[in-house]
Amino acid sequence: MLKLLSEVEDNREIRQALYPGTGANASTANGGGKPKTDFYWQLAVHLFADHEEYEKFFVEAKQSSLKKHREPWVLKVKNQLSRFAHKIS
């Protein structure tokens, strides 16, 4: 859990994409910026690629570009960040 929080805090690009400040933000509908799922995927790779328990399950998703292989890992990250946010507020 702490690894996830520290990666969000340390990586300015991810932090800005997932938790943008006030003001204008890039619109993905108009071709600007990347979707949040891309940043959740980056966090998933950082967390699970070298994890001793999850690495063997994560390999297939990492080698694939198919959404159905990546989505469960993206959702794990997204849900964990949501739980953190609810605990804080």
Steps between C-alpha positions, in 0.01 A plus 500: 500500500774744587678421175188605309466828689867585469493437123202732457671762714841469333384485138379848407344389171289229666402725790390779264303260277314325781461799732509814284512837666245770443479663160505369146573132443585317179192354335545145376188545285676776306823305457686644798651301783485127567214313664526436873510125434845545342627648825333231711676247276836671560440470873401133462824426315697677770323306776462149360776440242760408763266397782595161639140386545325659198774504236417157356133602453588844364730377221216422257345842543834675461580316176154562355352820367145363532274692732350182646843396635590841640164609638501292822839648597393853410189456713704374795704819495200726441299339780787517745550871430125553546511324838788725608307809394189393697705432813659842483179696441 
